[in-house]
Amino acid sequence: MKFKSFSLDAKKIRSKLEPSRAIEKQFERALKKIARASGGIVEAHINGAKLVNTEQMKKALKAYSEAITPWAKNQAIKLLGETNKRLQSDKAYKENSKKMFKIMSKEVFESETGLITMALVNEQVALIQSIPLEAGERAQQLAIEGLVGGRRADEIATELMKTTEVTESRARLIARTETARSSTALNLARATSVGSTHYFWRNSGDKAVRPAHEKLHGKKLDGQVFAWNKPPTLDDGSTGHPGTFPNCRCYAEPILPEE
């Protein structure tokens, strides 16, 4: 079987298909607002080293989680829109293949990726809403540890006051993972819509590549070919396309059918 990459410029294709740091940071800044607000709600229910009323706190965080639903949906749609616009902007795609030009058309985006984008939006809304909910669960668990776990009151107080820091860390993870997942999903939808069945696995090419994403069965993973309809199982037991794992910076380079 002959495999054909759709770009002759490796640096250019990498710049367009690997997850965008600018888009990721923009999404992260938005999510950190939720993280800080969630931390503020927890802190408002702290009296010294104790949570005055854990049920009241969790109720407030749940209400906040529900209230941000429209905002969360807008942020998810914005993330996908920015990712889509970035992929559409590359002239190399259009110049390299008439079929790739078709991928970039508005009609294909609306018809072929509609279900995928809607599913992504719903999943991302749920993840954004989970930030305040997880903050509440963490605070309640710390309160229980203070009561029955024998931990000192000042230790519990210190951990409770780190809620914003912990939730911001969670926001960063969501931002990185979902930016990569969005790019992968749109890339997959476009490529398969014009007959692509396989792709090259590409990693970030730096020292931060995790071992399971650097080699597969002893061979270099970067450059190996996989089918869109059969995501590979890596040496660590995880299964998925590049860019679909937490904190993953790898990406799929689609292979087009020969003209």
Order of alpha helices (4+ residues) and beta strands (2+ residues): alpha-alpha-beta-beta-alpha-alpha-alpha-alpha-alpha-alpha-alpha-alpha-beta-beta-beta-beta-beta
